[in-house]
Structure formats: structure tokens, C-alpha cells
Amino acid sequence: MGSLGRAVFTLGNWIRETGQAMDRLGCLLQGSYHIPEQLSRHRTLMNIFDKAPMVDMDAFVAPGASVIGDVQVGQGSSIWYGCVLRGDVNSISVGSRTNIQDNSLVHVAKSNINGKVLPTIIGDNVTVGHSAVIHGCTIEDEAFVGMGATLLDGVVVEKHAMVAAGALVRQNTRVPFGEVWGGNPAKFLRKLTDEEIAFISQSALNYTNLAKVHAAENAKSFDEIELEKMLRKKFARRDEEYDSMIGVVRETPPELILPDNILPDKAPKAAQ
């Protein structure tokens, strides 16, 4: 950001602070009759000076998540509720069809003790479990990070590798291809099976499909939400046994039917 940009940014701060000061003065004049109103400052996407997040139109960033600064999120990826991706002193790159699950933290390091620059790079089809901490790391394509795991500066998780839930991976550790690491500090446990490697790709696909449902739900208008509430109340009183006795067949409204691709017992139908 140049000097002109910083001047405009500073002017904007002054104007906003003036408005806050006027609000406080108005409350003071109203005395005990004033009603305090709290305004949330949360922004899902937030700039840091000239560093702005770049999120693909097909990606899902949940309400309540925070994507800040120099962050790129690829096509079909999902950043879930309560996540923080803070790219302030370095950059964060998230590939395509990757999911970073609820309450996870992704941050960066300007440099380590050896002076090495440490952005965070997360590849394609990666699953990062709930409440994981990713700090200045590289996670290659189709890797898996379990719930509550912590990856410290300089860690590299290779393709088709898995970090177990709750593991603490120390600085500059490399988790090799096809291995499971766990514990505190994390150590090699065993090799991944072919089924587990296939599960990593399937997990990413499942979350890509689920993100589409959440994105559609969050985009609904107030009238659509009220209509669905009314339909659910109506069909909650349905008695299937009574209906079968009197020969009545009631069809569930399409608004209440979940897509096949997010239901575990309904596999997508093969093309004929």
C-alpha cells in the first residue's frame, strides 16, 4: 500500500472513530433512558492493508469463519464454522476441494530460526479435521490431518500421509508418503492401507458435496426458511402406520429432501 492508500485508510479510521464518539455522546445525553446496541465487527473476509483474501466463487466459507489477509482458497474448497485463516505476516494457499473443518486455525511464520520463509501451503483434496492447528506448514495433495492435531513450523506432510488425531508434529518434521504418524511428539506408527488411502480422497469429496448443501442453506431467504419450518411442522405430525391403513400415500415436499450425494446410505446412481 502506497502513501496515498495509507492516508485514505487512516482517514477512514478517523471517520469511523468520529461516528463512535458521536454515538457515545448521544448515549450520555440520553442518560438512563438510552438503549445500548452492540454492533458485531466480525467479517468473514478481511483485508490487512493491501493484502486481500482471494476465494474462488465455487468455494464455501461458513458464517463465523475468518479469512484474513493474503489467503487464497481454491475451487470447491470449504472453510467451516469457527475457522481462522490469518495470512498477515506471510501467505496461505489452500488448493481445490480441500476442507478445513470447524474451529481449525491456520497461520504463518515470517521466518524460522534459520531465516527460512514459512508460508502455509495446503494442496488439493486435503482433509484437515476439527480444531487442528496448522502453522507455517506444507500439506501436500490428498493428505489427512486428524482432529486436534498440531503441526508446527516447517512441517511437511507428503501426499497420502496421515497425521493422527491429537498428534503434535514438531518443527521441520517430514511425514513421508503413505505413513501414519501420531503421538506427542508425533512418531511413525504404521503404513496406510489401500482402503485408508482411498478414504482420504472420498473424505474430501464428501465434504465438497456437503459444503454445497451448507452454502445453499445459508443463501436461503427469510421466506424460504419460514416455508420449510411450516412444512416440517406439518409432516412431523404424519403417522405412516395410520396412512398405510387407510391407503394414503403422502409425498415429502422436495424442499425437505436432502441430496443423494450427502446421504451415506444412498450412493449416486450409475449412468445407464
N, C-alpha and C positions, 0 to 999 in steps of 0.2 A: 504494500500500500504506500503510495507516494505521499508527499507532504500535504497536497490538496485533499487527498482522501482522508488522511488523519484529521485534518482540520474540520471537514464535514462530519466525520464520526464524532469528534469532540463537541461540535455544535449540536448534533442530535442528542448527545448525553445531557447537555445543558438544558435543552428544551424539555426533555423528559423529566429532569430533576425539578425544573420550574413548575411543571404540572403537578408533581408530587407535593411540592411545597405549598401550592395553592390549595390542594386537597386537604392537607393538614391544617392550613389556616381556616378553611371553611368548617372543618370539624370542630376546631377550637371555638369559633364564633357560635356554633350551634349548641355548644355546651353538652349537657347531659341528654339532649334530645337527638344527638347525631347517631346514625347507624353506621358502624364501621363495615366497609366492604373490602374483602381480601381479593386481590387480583393475582391469579397464578402467572408467574413469569416463565413457566415451562414452555419450551419449544422443541418439537421433535427433531427438526433440522436447524442447526445454529451455526452461523459463521464465527470464525475467530479472525478479526481484521480481514485480510484478503483471502483467507482460507475458507472455502465453502464446500460443504458435502456435495458429492455427485452421486445421486441414487437413480438407478435405472427405472424407467417407467413401469416395468414389469416386476419390480421388487416390492416387498411388503415391509414397511416399518410400522410397528404397532404403536398405538397411542400409549404414552407413558415411557416409551424408549427415547433415548437421546443420542443423536448422531451429530458430532460436533467437530468442526474444523476440516482438516484435509483428509477426508474419508471418501472412498469410492466403494459403491455396492453394486454388484453385477446383476445381470438379468436372472429373474426367478429366485433370487435370494430372499431370505426373511430374517428380520431383526425383531425379536419378540419382546413381550411386555417387560419393562423394567431394565432393559439392557442399556449400557452406556458404552459408546464407541467414541473415544476422545482423541482426536488427531490434532493436538495443539503443537507439540514440540517436534513432531515428526508425522509421517503419513501412515494411514491404514488402508489396506486394499483387501476387499472381500470379493471373491470370484463369483461365478454363476452357480445358481441352485444350491447355495450354501445356507445353512440355517444356524443362527446363533440364538440359543434358547434363553428363556426368561431369566432375568437378573444376572446375566453374564456381564463381565467387564473386559473391554479390550482397550489397552492403552499402548503407548510407545515410549521409547527412550531416545533422548537426543544423541547419546553415545554411551558406551560402556567404559570400564576402566582402561581398556586398551585403545580407546578412541574410535571404536568401530560404530558406525551409524546403525541404529536399530529401529527401523520401521516395523510395523506388523503386517505380514503378508499371509492371507488366508486364501487357499486355492478354490477350485471348483468342487462341488458335491461333497463338501465337508460338513460334518455334524459337530457342533460344539454344545455340550449338554448344559443343563440348567446350572446357574451360579458358578460357572467356570471363570477363571481369571487368566487372561492372555496378555502378556506384557513383553513387547519387543521381540516377537517370535515369528517364525515361519512355519506354517502348516501347509503341507503340500496337498495336491488333489486327492480326494477320496480318502482322507484321514478321518479319525474319530477321536474326539476328546470327551471323556466322560463327565458326569455331573460333579461339580465341586472341585474339579482338578485345577491346579495352579501351574502355569508354565512361565518360568522366569526368563530374564533377558537372554537372548541368543539361542534359545531352544529351537531345534529343527525337528519337526515330526514329518517323516517321509510318507510317501504315498502308501496307502493300505496299511498304515500303522495305527495302533490304538493306545491311547493313554487311559488307564482305568479310572473309575470314579474315585475322587478324593486324593488322587496322587499329587505329589509335589515334585515337579521336574526341575532340577537345579540348573543354574546358568550354564549356557553353552553346551547343553547335552543334546545329542542326536539320537532320536528314536528311529531305528532302522526299519526298512520296508518289511511289512508282514509280521511285525512283532507286537506283543502286548507288554506294556510297562506299567507298573503300579507300585504303590507304597510311598513312604516318606523317609528318606528321599526315594524317588522312583528308580526301580531296577527292572531288568529283563525278567519276565515271568514265563512266557512261552511263545510259541508261534501261533499266529492266527490260522484257523481252519478256512477252507474254501467257502464254507457256508457263512462264516463270520465276515469274510471279505465281501461276499455278495450282499450281506446285510447292510454294510456301510453305504453302498450305492442305493439300496432300497430305502434306507432311513432318510437319505437326502431327498429322494423322490416323494416319499410320504409327506415330508414337511413342505415341499414345494406345493403339493396339492392342498394341504391343509391351510397354507398361507393364503391361497386364493379364496378359500371359504371365509377366512377371517377378514380379508380385505373387502369382500363383498358385504359381509355383515356390518363392518364399520362404515361402509358407504351408504347404508340404508337411511332413508329419510324418516322423520318422526312419524308420518302417516303409515309408512310401511311397517314400522315397528309396532305401532298400535294395532294394525290389522292382524299381524301374526299373533300378538297377545290374545286378541279376541278369538282367533281360530284355535289356538291351543286350549283356551278355556272351554270352548265348545266341544272339542274332540277329547278332552280329558274326561268328560262325563260319559263317553261311549262305552257300552258294555258289549263286548264281542260275543259273549255266550248268548245274551238275550237277542242280539241281532241275528245270530245263526238260527235261533229257534223260530223266529218269525220270517226268516228268509230275506232279511235286509242286508244289502251289501253297501257299505259306505266307503267311498274313495277318499284317501287322505289328500288334502289340498297340496298342490305342487310346492307351495311356499314352505311347507313343513317337512319336505323330503330332502334328506342330505344327499349330496352327490355320491355316486358309487365309489369314486376313487379315494374317499377318505374312510370308508367303512371296511374294517378288517375282514368281515365275512362275505364281502361282495367284491370279487375280483372283476376287473374290467373284462367285458366280453370281447373275445377274439373276433376279428373281421372275417366274414364269410367269403 
